[in-house]
Amino acid sequence: MDYQTIPLSPSARPPTPDLIQLHQTLLPTSPIVLLGEEFMGQFYYRHLIRDGLITGAIAYVDNHPAGFIIVTANPSRFMSQALRRHWFSLVCTLLLPLLTKPQRIRALWEAWQIMRHRNPGKQEPGAGEILSLGVLPQYCSPQFVRQSKLKIAQDLMGIGLEQLEKQGISVVRAIVDQDNTPAKFFYHGLGWHLHPELIPGWRVPTVEFRLHFSAKP
């Protein structure tokens, strides 16, 4: 079995189609997904990675995309900075398609609400965020883990945390759907602490996990 994890960086061309496929499959209700493939491929996974506003990694098993993680060292401003730098690309990939796909207005509104509630004044200094994390079910089943000895989600988490730590981040947050019990167990098992207050701006009720690097297992 061939297994590899490939970090995402501004200096390397990202495997955009694989990232889009994983994001759509694993997080189908994410505002990023609901904004459409044009937005994901030509804006989010193009400009934000190239500008270093997001980073992360993608895992492959036998050359098939198996999982991914996306992190940012600037949760309150990463998207607004991208909007200012690449507004024309945003118009072409998001606003113009709204004329033919008006159902995306709801996703755009949710994304705006999430951005609005990311108040820089309330952001903990030195805080980063895991924006997306997921592994396809066939690559995280108990049978696969026993046979392969691979724990892909933990591997991806380790890469994402290392990338954030190198950027001077001291605490990391992760937003999880309130009713996502497997994700809650996953973060608890890695030593993250749950802050049970609901996070404003999200259409689906969500809660926050936090990890201080001094408390990493």
Contacts in CASP RR format, 6 or more apart in sequence:
PFRMAT RR
TARGET T0000
AUTHOR 0000-0000-0000
METHOD contacts of the structure
MODEL  1
MDYQTIPLSPSARPPTPDLIQLHQTLLPTSPIVLLGEEFMGQFYYRHLIR
DGLITGAIAYVDNHPAGFIIVTANPSRFMSQALRRHWFSLVCTLLLPLLT
KPQRIRALWEAWQIMRHRNPGKQEPGAGEILSLGVLPQYCSPQFVRQSKL
KIAQDLMGIGLEQLEKQGISVVRAIVDQDNTPAKFFYHGLGWHLHPELIP
GWRVPTVEFRLHFSAKP
1 61 0 8 1.000
1 62 0 8 1.000
1 148 0 8 1.000
2 60 0 8 1.000
2 61 0 8 1.000
2 62 0 8 1.000
2 63 0 8 1.000
3 59 0 8 1.000
3 60 0 8 1.000
3 61 0 8 1.000
3 62 0 8 1.000
3 148 0 8 1.000
3 150 0 8 1.000
4 59 0 8 1.000
4 60 0 8 1.000
5 57 0 8 1.000
5 58 0 8 1.000
5 59 0 8 1.000
5 60 0 8 1.000
5 152 0 8 1.000
5 155 0 8 1.000
5 156 0 8 1.000
5 159 0 8 1.000
6 15 0 8 1.000
6 57 0 8 1.000
6 58 0 8 1.000
6 59 0 8 1.000
6 60 0 8 1.000
7 55 0 8 1.000
7 56 0 8 1.000
7 57 0 8 1.000
7 159 0 8 1.000
7 163 0 8 1.000
8 14 0 8 1.000
8 49 0 8 1.000
8 54 0 8 1.000
8 55 0 8 1.000
8 56 0 8 1.000
8 57 0 8 1.000
8 58 0 8 1.000
8 70 0 8 1.000
9 49 0 8 1.000
9 52 0 8 1.000
9 55 0 8 1.000
10 49 0 8 1.000
10 50 0 8 1.000
10 51 0 8 1.000
10 52 0 8 1.000
14 45 0 8 1.000
14 46 0 8 1.000
14 49 0 8 1.000
15 58 0 8 1.000
15 65 0 8 1.000
16 40 0 8 1.000
16 41 0 8 1.000
16 45 0 8 1.000
16 46 0 8 1.000
18 58 0 8 1.000
18 65 0 8 1.000
18 68 0 8 1.000
19 40 0 8 1.000
19 45 0 8 1.000
19 58 0 8 1.000
19 65 0 8 1.000
19 68 0 8 1.000
20 37 0 8 1.000
20 40 0 8 1.000
20 41 0 8 1.000
20 45 0 8 1.000
21 65 0 8 1.000
22 58 0 8 1.000
22 65 0 8 1.000
22 67 0 8 1.000
22 68 0 8 1.000
22 134 0 8 1.000
22 136 0 8 1.000
23 30 0 8 1.000
23 32 0 8 1.000
23 33 0 8 1.000
23 40 0 8 1.000
23 68 0 8 1.000
23 132 0 8 1.000
24 33 0 8 1.000
24 37 0 8 1.000
25 136 0 8 1.000
26 67 0 8 1.000
26 68 0 8 1.000
26 134 0 8 1.000
26 135 0 8 1.000
26 136 0 8 1.000
27 33 0 8 1.000
27 132 0 8 1.000
27 134 0 8 1.000
29 204 0 8 1.000
30 132 0 8 1.000
31 107 0 8 1.000
31 110 0 8 1.000
31 111 0 8 1.000
31 114 0 8 1.000
32 39 0 8 1.000
32 40 0 8 1.000
32 44 0 8 1.000
32 111 0 8 1.000
32 132 0 8 1.000
33 40 0 8 1.000
34 104 0 8 1.000
34 106 0 8 1.000
34 107 0 8 1.000
34 110 0 8 1.000
35 94 0 8 1.000
35 104 0 8 1.000
35 107 0 8 1.000
35 108 0 8 1.000
35 111 0 8 1.000
36 97 0 8 1.000
36 104 0 8 1.000
36 107 0 8 1.000
38 92 0 8 1.000
38 93 0 8 1.000
38 94 0 8 1.000
38 97 0 8 1.000
39 90 0 8 1.000
39 93 0 8 1.000
39 94 0 8 1.000
41 93 0 8 1.000
42 89 0 8 1.000
42 92 0 8 1.000
42 93 0 8 1.000
43 82 0 8 1.000
43 86 0 8 1.000
43 89 0 8 1.000
43 90 0 8 1.000
43 93 0 8 1.000
43 94 0 8 1.000
44 54 0 8 1.000
46 89 0 8 1.000
47 53 0 8 1.000
47 82 0 8 1.000
47 85 0 8 1.000
47 86 0 8 1.000
47 89 0 8 1.000
48 54 0 8 1.000
48 78 0 8 1.000
48 79 0 8 1.000
48 82 0 8 1.000
49 55 0 8 1.000
51 81 0 8 1.000
51 82 0 8 1.000
51 85 0 8 1.000
53 72 0 8 1.000
53 74 0 8 1.000
53 78 0 8 1.000
53 79 0 8 1.000
53 81 0 8 1.000
53 82 0 8 1.000
54 70 0 8 1.000
54 71 0 8 1.000
54 72 0 8 1.000
54 78 0 8 1.000
54 131 0 8 1.000
55 70 0 8 1.000
55 71 0 8 1.000
55 72 0 8 1.000
55 160 0 8 1.000
55 163 0 8 1.000
56 68 0 8 1.000
56 69 0 8 1.000
56 70 0 8 1.000
56 71 0 8 1.000
56 156 0 8 1.000
56 159 0 8 1.000
56 160 0 8 1.000
56 163 0 8 1.000
57 68 0 8 1.000
57 69 0 8 1.000
57 156 0 8 1.000
57 159 0 8 1.000
57 160 0 8 1.000
57 163 0 8 1.000
58 65 0 8 1.000
58 67 0 8 1.000
58 68 0 8 1.000
59 65 0 8 1.000
59 66 0 8 1.000
59 67 0 8 1.000
59 68 0 8 1.000
59 135 0 8 1.000
59 139 0 8 1.000
59 152 0 8 1.000
59 155 0 8 1.000
59 156 0 8 1.000
60 66 0 8 1.000
61 139 0 8 1.000
61 148 0 8 1.000
61 150 0 8 1.000
61 152 0 8 1.000
65 136 0 8 1.000
66 135 0 8 1.000
66 136 0 8 1.000
66 139 0 8 1.000
66 152 0 8 1.000
67 134 0 8 1.000
67 135 0 8 1.000
67 136 0 8 1.000
67 139 0 8 1.000
67 152 0 8 1.000
67 153 0 8 1.000
67 156 0 8 1.000
68 132 0 8 1.000
68 133 0 8 1.000
68 134 0 8 1.000
68 156 0 8 1.000
69 130 0 8 1.000
69 132 0 8 1.000
69 133 0 8 1.000
69 134 0 8 1.000
69 156 0 8 1.000
69 157 0 8 1.000
69 159 0 8 1.000
69 160 0 8 1.000
70 130 0 8 1.000
70 131 0 8 1.000
70 132 0 8 1.000
70 133 0 8 1.000
71 128 0 8 1.000
71 129 0 8 1.000
71 130 0 8 1.000
71 131 0 8 1.000
71 160 0 8 1.000
71 161 0 8 1.000
71 163 0 8 1.000
71 164 0 8 1.000
71 172 0 8 1.000
72 78 0 8 1.000
72 128 0 8 1.000
72 129 0 8 1.000
72 131 0 8 1.000
73 128 0 8 1.000
73 164 0 8 1.000
73 167 0 8 1.000
73 168 0 8 1.000
73 169 0 8 1.000
74 81 0 8 1.000
74 128 0 8 1.000
75 118 0 8 1.000
75 123 0 8 1.000
75 127 0 8 1.000
75 128 0 8 1.000
75 129 0 8 1.000
75 173 0 8 1.000
76 118 0 8 1.000
76 119 0 8 1.000
76 120 0 8 1.000
76 121 0 8 1.000
76 123 0 8 1.000
77 118 0 8 1.000
77 120 0 8 1.000
79 111 0 8 1.000
79 115 0 8 1.000
80 115 0 8 1.000
83 90 0 8 1.000
94 104 0 8 1.000
94 108 0 8 1.000
97 104 0 8 1.000
98 104 0 8 1.000
98 105 0 8 1.000
98 108 0 8 1.000
106 203 0 8 1.000
110 201 0 8 1.000
110 202 0 8 1.000
110 203 0 8 1.000
113 200 0 8 1.000
113 201 0 8 1.000
113 202 0 8 1.000
114 201 0 8 1.000
114 202 0 8 1.000
116 201 0 8 1.000
117 199 0 8 1.000
117 200 0 8 1.000
117 201 0 8 1.000
124 171 0 8 1.000
125 170 0 8 1.000
126 168 0 8 1.000
126 169 0 8 1.000
126 170 0 8 1.000
126 171 0 8 1.000
127 169 0 8 1.000
127 170 0 8 1.000
127 171 0 8 1.000
127 172 0 8 1.000
127 173 0 8 1.000
128 164 0 8 1.000
128 169 0 8 1.000
128 171 0 8 1.000
128 172 0 8 1.000
128 173 0 8 1.000
129 172 0 8 1.000
129 173 0 8 1.000
129 174 0 8 1.000
129 175 0 8 1.000
130 157 0 8 1.000
130 160 0 8 1.000
130 172 0 8 1.000
130 173 0 8 1.000
130 174 0 8 1.000
133 153 0 8 1.000
133 156 0 8 1.000
133 157 0 8 1.000
133 174 0 8 1.000
134 153 0 8 1.000
134 156 0 8 1.000
135 152 0 8 1.000
135 153 0 8 1.000
135 156 0 8 1.000
138 144 0 8 1.000
139 150 0 8 1.000
139 152 0 8 1.000
140 152 0 8 1.000
140 153 0 8 1.000
144 150 0 8 1.000
145 151 0 8 1.000
153 186 0 8 1.000
154 190 0 8 1.000
157 190 0 8 1.000
161 172 0 8 1.000
161 211 0 8 1.000
161 213 0 8 1.000
161 216 0 8 1.000
164 172 0 8 1.000
165 213 0 8 1.000
169 213 0 8 1.000
170 212 0 8 1.000
170 213 0 8 1.000
170 214 0 8 1.000
171 210 0 8 1.000
171 211 0 8 1.000
171 212 0 8 1.000
171 213 0 8 1.000
172 210 0 8 1.000
172 211 0 8 1.000
172 213 0 8 1.000
173 208 0 8 1.000
173 209 0 8 1.000
173 210 0 8 1.000
174 187 0 8 1.000
174 192 0 8 1.000
174 208 0 8 1.000
174 209 0 8 1.000
174 210 0 8 1.000
174 211 0 8 1.000
175 199 0 8 1.000
175 202 0 8 1.000
175 206 0 8 1.000
175 207 0 8 1.000
175 208 0 8 1.000
176 183 0 8 1.000
176 184 0 8 1.000
176 187 0 8 1.000
176 206 0 8 1.000
176 207 0 8 1.000
176 208 0 8 1.000
176 209 0 8 1.000
177 183 0 8 1.000
177 204 0 8 1.000
177 205 0 8 1.000
177 206 0 8 1.000
178 198 0 8 1.000
178 204 0 8 1.000
178 205 0 8 1.000
178 206 0 8 1.000
178 207 0 8 1.000
179 205 0 8 1.000
184 194 0 8 1.000
184 209 0 8 1.000
187 194 0 8 1.000
187 209 0 8 1.000
188 194 0 8 1.000
190 211 0 8 1.000
190 217 0 8 1.000
191 211 0 8 1.000
191 215 0 8 1.000
191 216 0 8 1.000
191 217 0 8 1.000
192 209 0 8 1.000
192 210 0 8 1.000
192 211 0 8 1.000
193 209 0 8 1.000
193 210 0 8 1.000
193 211 0 8 1.000
194 207 0 8 1.000
194 208 0 8 1.000
194 209 0 8 1.000
195 207 0 8 1.000
195 208 0 8 1.000
195 209 0 8 1.000
195 210 0 8 1.000
196 207 0 8 1.000
197 207 0 8 1.000
197 208 0 8 1.000
198 205 0 8 1.000
198 206 0 8 1.000
198 207 0 8 1.000
199 206 0 8 1.000
199 207 0 8 1.000
199 208 0 8 1.000
END
